[in-house]
Amino acid sequence: MTRDSDRPDRPHRARKRFGQNFLVREDIIHHIVQAVNIKPGDQVVEIGPGLGALTSRLLDAAGSLQVIEIDRDLATRLRSRNDPRLYILEADVLNIDFQSLMADSQKLRVVGNLPYNISTPLLLKLAHAHEALADLHVMLQQEVVDRLIASSHTRAFGRLSVLMQSVFTIEHVLAVPPDAFKPAPKVQSAVARLTPRSDAADGPTLQALELATRMAFNNKRKTLRNNFRHTFDEAQLRELDIDPSARAETLALDAFHRLADAIIVRT
Ligand code: SAM
């Protein structure tokens, strides 16, 4: 069997298992590149360059570019460009140590039309790596962006909102319809900008928040008294200024931080 990689001149067949939906609409590509606003010398990392819809523009703007691509055929295609400014890491982004991509302690600007099938673990990984990051511009399912920016007391508010908002300031940049991609996904997409907060949660706090939010949102319809019954009794929740009869989606971010701090004190 002849593999794609043997013939970079042949059209690539999109692989579902790698979440491959390639950007094809020029106006959307242009808008994303403008929003990212790369300056010469920026240290840019593209996650999942694919067929390169964003790659050349990012590369030309920055002067050099690191890309992380899991698909061997696509990595081969990129290598066949023979561009010395392009550093191709053929790897699973979930195994990448972002800190190790930094040169001269310069923080990374990360851009990616992300594979939707790994968006949650990837976002959490990036949250843990925030000290290496200047900012992120990521294409996600609209529904995931809604969760990222959701405030408490809304339906979209959940674990991802608490964890990511504890590390990043998050903005919705652009709505992207299915026809911007080939093949077209079934869902609406959106680009978000995430910038590390000056008071971003550190590693231990983030871990404790992961625990606190897992418990709090374990059963969204149940009260906090119920969801925390193995960890905090009613009196302890009240001491943390948390109403035991409330539900997780009504808690503000700082209440989750009080829970996380109480978890850290115990361990
Ligand atoms: N950037 C291209 C574009 O906008 O047209 C492609 C975007 S496509 C939605 C996602 C890309 O991520 C694909 O190239 C896919 O092979 C790559 N990918 C999927 N899973 C990956 C992983 N775990 N690590 C690195 N790259 C991955």
Residues whose N, C-alpha, C, O or C-beta is under 5 A from the ligand:
A	BS01	SAM	F18 G19 Q20 N21 F22 L23 I47 G48 P49 G50 L51 A53 I68 E69 I70 D71 A91 D92 V93 L94 N113 L114 P115
